[in-house]
Amino acid sequence: MSVKPEAASALFAGPFALATLSAPGGTAFPALVTPDAQVLDLRPALGDSGRSMRALLDDWESAAPRLAALAGDGALARRPLAEFRVHAPVEPRQVFQSGANYRQHVIDLHVAHRAPGDERPEEERRAEAAEIMDRRAAEDLPYVFIGLPSAITGPYDDVVLPYWADKPDWELELAAVIGRPAHRVSVEEALGHVAGYTIANDLTDRATVFRRDMPQIGTDWLRSKNAPGFTPLGPWIVPAGSVADPGDLRLTLKLNGETMQDESTKDMIFDVARMVSHASRTARLLPGDLVLTGSPAGNGMHWGRLLRDGDVMDAAITGLGAQRTRCVAEVTE
């Protein structure tokens, strides 16, 4: 049983957002949602482009102005959001994930993992880490890797904790949703390929991040990040034009009501434009693809408290709404 969203007077920034919904017993469909929680089914209005959210994003340049017109048309019949189930807003072809992209988070990790014999005061080691972060932002590249679309689940669905995951952890992230194909685009061009933004919680099992049997090959992102349901997504795609500055959004995650993450995207080492541009240097980004931009300080490893059966996570990003998911331990025979 899923944890239901709380009522809100304004669900997101701007005149409308996009969602994938379904009525009881019905098939999922792309919808336009207004801030007062009213829904317009986009299938009749957009024809072939309204078959799915990905089809809509495939036709984003022509669909975007039509959506704005539909949002302002008060004569169109709408239904209450409460009548529908909210799914992940899009099924991407590709998911690009990022690590070590929030300055304070990485500094905390640097200080926590002190080298044997390093007896310098914490302030000195923090200053050293800050200098490294400044140099990295100026000279280095983002750290981007690939996730699986099959890990995505809805914003109010239960998150099943696999029996083998000894240290499941949360990672709230801003996700950019691609609206125009992007390959080898410059930083200056990159945001022109973003249709909108949504919320992602990129769960990680810390116990399986590193291969203990083969430490020389490093990280194992398949096992640690890609269990079914390990990426709660949504609830909405808020068009980029309604997000004044993706570099100045507040991310907050609460665990059972207690704030664990509370940071601004200002703390990013590499901003959204640099992330999209960097990913596009190698890959061809397609409409509906996700570019996750890293998680700020305040993960479970920092607090010494990992996820367990019955935990409820409330995650929110300024102007993008909020998701609520409950953790359920996997039942094995």
WOLINBEL-V928818 format. One record per pair of residues at least 4 apart in sequence whose C-alpha atoms are under 6 Angstrom apart, sorted by the first residue. I is the first residue (numbers start at 1). J is the second residue. Records with the same first field share a line. If there is no record, write none. Layout:
I->J ; J
This chain:
2->156 ; 157 ; 158
3->156
10->35 ; 36
11->35 ; 321
12->319 ; 320 ; 321
13->319
14->242
16->33 ; 34
17->32 ; 33 ; 237 ; 238
18->31 ; 32 ; 33 ; 236 ; 237
19->30 ; 31 ; 89 ; 236
20->29 ; 30 ; 31 ; 87 ; 89
21->28 ; 29 ; 85 ; 86 ; 87
22->26 ; 27 ; 28 ; 84 ; 85
23->84
29->52
30->42 ; 52 ; 53
31->40 ; 41 ; 42
32->39 ; 40
33->38 ; 39
34->38
37->81
38->78 ; 79 ; 80 ; 81
39->78 ; 79 ; 80 ; 81
40->78
42->46 ; 50
43->47 ; 50 ; 51
46->50
49->55 ; 56
50->56
53->90
54->288
57->179 ; 287 ; 288
58->287
59->63
60->64 ; 179
87->154
88->153 ; 154 ; 233 ; 234
89->234 ; 236
92->288 ; 289
93->289
94->289
95->146 ; 147 ; 289 ; 290
96->145 ; 146 ; 291
97->144 ; 145 ; 146 ; 292
98->143 ; 144 ; 292 ; 293 ; 294
99->143 ; 294
100->106
101->268 ; 269 ; 294
102->267 ; 268 ; 269 ; 296
103->267 ; 269
105->296 ; 297
107->129
135->139
136->140
137->269
151->226 ; 227 ; 228 ; 229 ; 230 ; 231
152->229 ; 231 ; 232
153->229 ; 231 ; 232
154->232 ; 233
155->232 ; 233 ; 234 ; 235 ; 323
156->324 ; 325
157->325
158->325 ; 326 ; 327
159->229 ; 326 ; 327 ; 328
160->327 ; 328 ; 329 ; 330
161->328 ; 329 ; 330
162->330
163->330
165->205
166->207
167->205 ; 206 ; 207 ; 306
168->204 ; 205 ; 306 ; 307
169->203 ; 204 ; 205 ; 300 ; 306 ; 307
170->203
171->201 ; 202 ; 203 ; 295
172->201 ; 295
173->200 ; 201 ; 294 ; 295
174->199 ; 293
175->197 ; 198 ; 199 ; 291 ; 292
176->197 ; 290 ; 291
177->194 ; 195 ; 196 ; 197 ; 288 ; 289 ; 290
178->193 ; 194 ; 195 ; 287 ; 288 ; 289
179->193 ; 194 ; 195 ; 287
180->193 ; 287
181->285 ; 286 ; 287
182->280 ; 284 ; 285
183->280 ; 284
184->280 ; 281
185->189 ; 190 ; 277
186->190 ; 277
187->273 ; 274 ; 277
190->273 ; 276 ; 277
191->273
195->239 ; 240
196->237 ; 238 ; 239 ; 240
197->237 ; 238
198->234 ; 236 ; 237
199->233 ; 234
200->232 ; 233
201->231 ; 232
202->231
203->230
204->224 ; 225
205->224
208->224
209->219 ; 220 ; 224
210->218 ; 219 ; 220
211->215
221->225
222->226
247->265 ; 266
248->265 ; 266
249->264 ; 265 ; 318
250->263 ; 264 ; 317 ; 318
251->262 ; 263 ; 264 ; 316 ; 317
252->261 ; 262 ; 315 ; 316
253->259 ; 260 ; 261 ; 314 ; 315
254->258 ; 259 ; 260 ; 313 ; 314
255->312 ; 313
256->312
260->298
261->298
270->274
274->278
280->284
298->302
300->304 ; 305 ; 306
309->327 ; 328 ; 329
310->327 ; 328
311->326 ; 327
312->325 ; 326
313->324 ; 325
314->323 ; 324
315->322 ; 323
316->321 ; 322
